[in-house]
């Protein structure tokens, strides 16, 4: 059986972080994801879905130090439903995404163009040379110059 959730969205409010008596740390925040579509009249519509995210221990400590409202994040985890009683004694259920991986998808500094920058090719980790090549050996491939970028099949 599989219980896996992947979200990419924006943090809705500054995370709420608690330090429990047993030493554990828990962080909770909401993430908004958007879906855009055209309705029958041809007008663009946007649906925003809100997801509750819970992080524990070291991941919660990282959230406390680095994550703020509005940041775009990648969240990977599992769905967890818990029961609780409200102040009037009624039984309630809440479904959360319990994160096991969390990544910031934008830099914290401003680009000067009205918003934060997104990661690009320069941010990708550098590839290691193949195991059968010695370090420092140049590996080149002949590139087909006849195919323009616009001719790509996807």
N, C-alpha and C positions, 0 to 999 in steps of 0.2 A: 504494500500500500504506500501511497505517496501523499504527503501533506507539504506542499511547497508553494510559496508565494513570492513573486518578484514584482516590485513596484518601482516606478520612476516618477517622482513628483516633487512638490514643494512643501516644506515644513510649514504648518499652519500657525503655530505659535511657538514661542520659546519653550524648549523642553522643560518638563517638570521632573526634577531629580530628587530622589529621597535616599538617605543613608539609613539603612535598617539597623536595629539593635544587634543583629547577629553579624554585622560588618558588611553585608551585601549592599550593593548599590543598584537602584532601579531607575531608569529614565523612561518617561512616557511623553509622547507627542503625537500630533496628527499629521498626516501627509495627504495632500490633495492631488488627485490625478484628474486629467481632463480628457474628454472625448469630444471631437468635433465631427459634425455631420451636416448634410444638407437636408432640410425638410421638404415636404411635398411642393411647397411654393418656391423652392430653390434658394431659400435663405439659410445661411450658416447658423447652426445652433451649437451651443457648448454645454455639455453635461459635466459637472464637477462631482466627483465621488470622494468622500472623506474616509480615511482609514486610520484606525488607532494603532500605534506602534509602541511596543514595549521592548526595552533593552535591559540586559542584566550585566552585572559585574564590570569587567574591563571595558566592554562596549558602552555601558552606561557612563563610565568615567570619561571616555572619549567624547561622548555626546555632551556631557556637562562642560568640557573644556572648549569644544570647537563648533558646535552646531547651534544655529539661531533661526528664528522665524524667517521664512522666505527663501532659504537655501534650497537648491535642487539636490535631491539625494536619490541614490540607488539603495533599495532595501530588499534584502533576501531573508526569508525566514519561513515560519509555519503559522497556520491559523490555530488559535487557542480560544476556546469558549469557556467563560467562567460564570458561575452563578453567584449572586449576592442579593442582599435584602436592602430595599430603600428605607428611608426614614419612617415610612408608614407600614413597614413589615411585609410589603409585597416582594415576591421573588422576581428578580431581574436577571437577564442574561446579557453578556457583553462579549463580542468577538474581537480579538486583537490579533495583530501580526506580531509574533514574538521573533524579533530579528536575531539572526546569527551572523549576518554580513551587512555592513552599512558603509557606503562610500559617498563622499561629497562629490558632486558632479560639476562644481564650479569653483573658481578661485575666490578667495575672500576679498582681494584687492579690486578696485574699480578700474575699468579699462579706459575711462575718459570718454566713452561713447554712449553714456547713458545707462550702462548696466554692466554687470560682471561678465567676464569672459568665460567661454566654454572651453573645455580641454580640446586640444587638437593633436595632430600627428606628432608635433614636437614633444608632447607629453607622454607618448607611448614609450614603454621600456625598450631599450636597445636589444636587438636580437643577438644571441650568441652564435659564434661560428659553428658549423657542423662539427661533430665530434671527431671526424677523420681528418680535419684540416688543422694545421698548426696555427697558433695565434699570429696575427699580422698578415696572413695570406689574403690577398684580394680575391674576391669571388665576383665574377661579372657574368651577366647573361646578355645575349643579344635580344634587343627589344624590337618588335615589329613596328617600324615607323609608319607603315601605311595605314594603320587603324587610328583614327582620330578619337578623342574622348567621346564625342557625340555618337560614335558608331558602336559603343558598347551595348550589349544586348540587355542590360538591366538598368 
